[in-house]
Amino acid sequence: MDRPTGSCREKALQLLARRPHFKLELARKLSSRGFGLEAVESSIERLENEKYLDDYAFAMEWAAGSLRRRGLGVNGLRRELQGRGLEDEVAGAVVERSFPNGDGELAETVGRLWSSRGGKGREALARHLERKGFSQASIWKVLEKFEYAEPE
């Protein structure tokens, strides 16, 4: 039996009071707690209208922290946001705003950090930056700047 819409909104507000959530994440949590699809959709729509739930604003906040902590490039950030259920359009806008001049500068910083922690070799650095989701152009620029002696 589905739980009532009013209590769905109350539960959503409790979850949002603990920390921000993306719409899809919140919908999944509410559904797993026994709320029906109609109650979940209605509650989420109302919370959006009341400005308690804003995927774009939360994505911008989340992206800023994630870029600092994890050093993700443009592709990595887009992949993470889409994995959290953000629509392509919203994820694209967040990526553009987060990287107005591309991800080259951050790629260089991440490359230097990787190197300072004992990372060795051009191919290994390229793989590391690719896993982090940096653009190919940025990866090539970093490889040109870093002078690595290849293992013999």
PAKEMI-42657 format. One line per field, with one value per residue: residue in three letters; x, y, z of N, C-alpha, C in turn. Coordinates in steps of 0.02 Angstrom, whole numbers. Example, Ala and Ser with C-alpha at 12.3 -4.5 7.8 and 13.67 -1.06 7.14 Angstrom:
<lozas>
residu: c(ALA,SER)
n_u: c(660,642)
n_v: c(-284,-112)
n_w: c(390,354)
ca_u: c(615,684)
ca_v: c(-225,-53)
ca_w: c(390,357)
c_u: c(660,645)
c_v: c(-165,2)
c_w: c(390,394)
</lozas>
This chain:
<lozas>
residu: c(MET,ASP,ARG,PRO,THR,GLY,SER,CYS,ARG,GLU,LYS,ALA,LEU,GLN,LEU,LEU,ALA,ARG,ARG,PRO,HIS,PHE,LYS,LEU,GLU,LEU,ALA,ARG,LYS,LEU,SER,SER,ARG,GLY,PHE,GLY,LEU,GLU,ALA,VAL,GLU,SER,SER,ILE,GLU,ARG,LEU,GLU,ASN,GLU,LYS,TYR,LEU,ASP,ASP,TYR,ALA,PHE,ALA,MET,GLU,TRP,ALA,ALA,GLY,SER,LEU,ARG,ARG,ARG,GLY,LEU,GLY,VAL,ASN,GLY,LEU,ARG,ARG,GLU,LEU,GLN,GLY,ARG,GLY,LEU,GLU,ASP,GLU,VAL,ALA,GLY,ALA,VAL,VAL,GLU,ARG,SER,PHE,PRO,ASN,GLY,ASP,GLY,GLU,LEU,ALA,GLU,THR,VAL,GLY,ARG,LEU,TRP,SER,SER,ARG,GLY,GLY,LYS,GLY,ARG,GLU,ALA,LEU,ALA,ARG,HIS,LEU,GLU,ARG,LYS,GLY,PHE,SER,GLN,ALA,SER,ILE,TRP,LYS,VAL,LEU,GLU,LYS,PHE,GLU,TYR,ALA,GLU,PRO,GLU)
n_u: c(42,28,105,40,39,68,147,252,310,349,444,536,577,641,748,813,848,953,1054,1090,1006,1002,868,834,900,835,705,724,758,640,548,601,564,434,342,226,235,160,145,279,323,236,273,407,396,327,422,523,459,446,575,657,722,840,917,1017,1079,1126,1209,1308,1367,1408,1495,1599,1657,1691,1782,1887,1920,1935,1990,1934,1918,1840,1765,1758,1688,1565,1526,1512,1407,1302,1291,1234,1108,1076,1003,1058,1069,1073,1188,1283,1279,1327,1457,1510,1506,1589,1710,1759,1868,1915,1993,2129,2220,2188,2217,2355,2390,2341,2421,2549,2535,2513,2636,2720,2687,2750,2718,2762,2819,2762,2653,2585,2548,2465,2362,2315,2265,2168,2080,2032,1955,1996,2010,2068,2149,2198,2268,2371,2438,2485,2571,2666,2724,2780,2930,2978,3086,3089,3070,3209)
n_v: c(-59,108,251,407,563,683,642,597,712,770,677,692,824,804,725,815,910,854,845,912,845,765,766,637,552,582,543,405,369,401,317,194,193,161,249,290,308,419,499,527,595,706,766,797,886,990,1028,1074,1185,1262,1293,1213,1110,1095,1047,1102,1205,1129,1041,1128,1167,1041,1004,1098,1063,930,945,1006,908,786,810,806,801,879,778,681,747,770,636,592,677,641,509,525,553,673,772,776,906,990,939,970,1111,1136,1084,1168,1290,1263,1243,1361,1395,1277,1118,1116,1182,1127,994,998,1030,916,821,860,838,699,657,703,617,503,450,386,399,431,365,309,425,483,387,399,533,518,428,512,592,696,805,754,847,923,826,795,919,924,815,861,963,899,825,671,539,395,227,115)
n_w: c(0,-44,30,97,2,72,182,110,56,177,220,116,140,263,223,138,230,295,197,33,-111,-272,-392,-446,-359,-238,-271,-287,-156,-88,-151,-114,16,18,-41,-167,-348,-396,-281,-253,-371,-367,-246,-270,-377,-314,-216,-299,-356,-242,-220,-142,-196,-318,-452,-536,-458,-349,-417,-464,-343,-296,-399,-387,-264,-292,-396,-329,-231,-302,-426,-561,-740,-885,-950,-851,-749,-814,-833,-700,-654,-740,-702,-580,-612,-674,-800,-971,-1025,-911,-848,-946,-944,-816,-826,-926,-859,-752,-812,-890,-969,-1018,-971,-955,-866,-740,-770,-783,-650,-583,-645,-600,-463,-462,-511,-409,-311,-342,-466,-625,-793,-959,-1024,-917,-847,-943,-946,-815,-814,-912,-851,-753,-828,-913,-1055,-1217,-1282,-1176,-1105,-1197,-1197,-1066,-1066,-1156,-1081,-971,-941,-962,-931,-1019,-959,-966)
ca_u: c(0,66,99,10,82,89,203,307,342,382,505,583,605,687,809,846,875,1018,1101,1056,999,978,798,830,923,781,650,741,753,570,517,624,531,364,298,208,261,122,163,349,325,201,313,467,375,311,484,557,424,460,648,694,756,864,972,1072,1115,1162,1262,1363,1399,1439,1550,1654,1689,1719,1841,1940,1940,1950,2026,1904,1917,1773,1729,1746,1634,1502,1509,1488,1342,1252,1283,1191,1040,1063,988,1117,1070,1096,1257,1322,1282,1371,1525,1531,1517,1644,1772,1749,1928,1938,2020,2202,2255,2178,2253,2425,2394,2332,2481,2604,2521,2524,2708,2751,2671,2788,2697,2817,2808,2713,2593,2549,2518,2409,2307,2289,2225,2110,2033,2003,1908,2021,2004,2128,2191,2231,2315,2429,2474,2521,2626,2718,2756,2816,2987,2990,3132,3056,3111,3252)
ca_v: c(0,170,299,469,614,730,615,592,778,778,635,725,881,778,704,875,947,822,865,920,785,773,743,565,522,591,501,336,359,402,255,137,197,141,299,274,352,481,539,548,646,765,797,826,945,1043,1050,1114,1249,1298,1306,1170,1060,1128,1006,1143,1237,1078,1015,1177,1160,975,1004,1137,1021,871,965,1017,846,729,830,779,841,893,715,648,783,754,566,589,710,599,450,544,562,738,774,796,979,1019,919,1009,1180,1136,1073,1230,1343,1242,1245,1411,1397,1209,1084,1110,1205,1076,933,1008,1025,845,787,875,803,628,649,714,559,445,427,388,379,468,325,303,490,490,343,430,591,494,400,570,623,757,805,731,905,941,773,805,978,906,770,902,1003,856,791,607,491,330,173,80)
ca_w: c(0,-49,85,72,-27,124,220,62,56,242,219,70,176,313,187,114,288,311,145,-32,-153,-340,-398,-456,-296,-190,-294,-272,-84,-68,-177,-73,81,10,-71,-236,-400,-399,-221,-261,-423,-343,-193,-300,-415,-266,-186,-350,-361,-180,-221,-96,-237,-378,-477,-563,-403,-312,-461,-464,-278,-294,-446,-359,-214,-324,-434,-281,-197,-344,-486,-622,-800,-913,-963,-786,-715,-849,-819,-630,-649,-774,-660,-524,-637,-703,-872,-1010,-1032,-848,-838,-993,-920,-757,-851,-959,-808,-710,-851,-943,-1012,-1028,-912,-961,-805,-689,-792,-765,-577,-566,-668,-554,-400,-476,-518,-343,-269,-366,-532,-674,-862,-999,-1036,-853,-835,-990,-923,-754,-833,-949,-801,-718,-874,-946,-1128,-1251,-1295,-1113,-1090,-1240,-1175,-1005,-1085,-1187,-1028,-925,-972,-929,-962,-1023,-929,-1014)
c_u: c(44,53,73,62,109,149,264,345,379,446,557,616,655,754,848,876,944,1072,1062,1055,982,908,794,850,868,722,663,735,681,534,537,593,455,317,287,234,226,140,234,353,292,243,375,450,361,375,526,525,437,534,686,738,775,926,1031,1113,1156,1219,1321,1402,1439,1501,1610,1692,1723,1781,1900,1966,1967,1986,1999,1909,1847,1733,1713,1690,1567,1479,1481,1418,1287,1239,1239,1121,1025,1049,1049,1124,1097,1169,1303,1331,1330,1444,1551,1548,1577,1712,1765,1809,1956,1969,2096,2240,2248,2214,2327,2435,2389,2393,2541,2595,2536,2599,2743,2738,2703,2767,2753,2793,2751,2648,2552,2515,2457,2350,2274,2242,2162,2058,1998,1956,1931,2016,2071,2176,2230,2284,2379,2471,2515,2581,2683,2758,2800,2870,3000,3041,3097,3101,3149,3238)
c_v: c(62,215,364,520,662,705,605,658,790,738,666,784,859,758,765,917,918,843,874,853,807,743,667,528,525,546,427,321,356,339,195,137,185,192,281,327,419,528,568,605,711,802,831,888,1004,1071,1091,1183,1293,1314,1268,1120,1093,1090,1048,1174,1186,1050,1063,1172,1095,974,1041,1096,960,887,976,952,794,746,799,827,848,828,678,681,768,683,559,619,668,535,463,562,630,732,799,871,1013,1002,959,1081,1185,1128,1136,1284,1327,1248,1297,1414,1328,1180,1078,1128,1153,1011,939,1001,952,805,798,839,728,614,655,655,495,418,435,366,415,429,319,369,500,448,373,488,570,465,456,608,687,749,783,789,924,889,782,864,963,862,809,941,960,819,727,568,424,276,135,6)
c_w: c(0,11,57,49,25,163,175,60,121,245,174,104,229,280,163,170,307,262,80,-69,-224,-343,-402,-392,-243,-208,-277,-197,-61,-91,-134,-4,76,-18,-144,-285,-402,-341,-228,-313,-401,-291,-223,-341,-368,-234,-235,-355,-300,-172,-167,-133,-303,-402,-501,-507,-363,-353,-463,-398,-274,-340,-418,-308,-244,-363,-387,-251,-245,-409,-550,-680,-827,-923,-899,-748,-747,-833,-748,-623,-682,-734,-600,-547,-666,-777,-908,-1015,-969,-836,-884,-970,-860,-779,-884,-909,-763,-745,-907,-992,-1025,-965,-911,-898,-749,-707,-773,-689,-555,-587,-623,-487,-407,-478,-450,-296,-297,-433,-582,-743,-896,-1008,-973,-835,-880,-968,-860,-771,-872,-901,-763,-764,-906,-1021,-1158,-1264,-1232,-1094,-1132,-1217,-1111,-1022,-1118,-1134,-983,-964,-933,-968,-961,-992,-983,-1014)
</lozas>
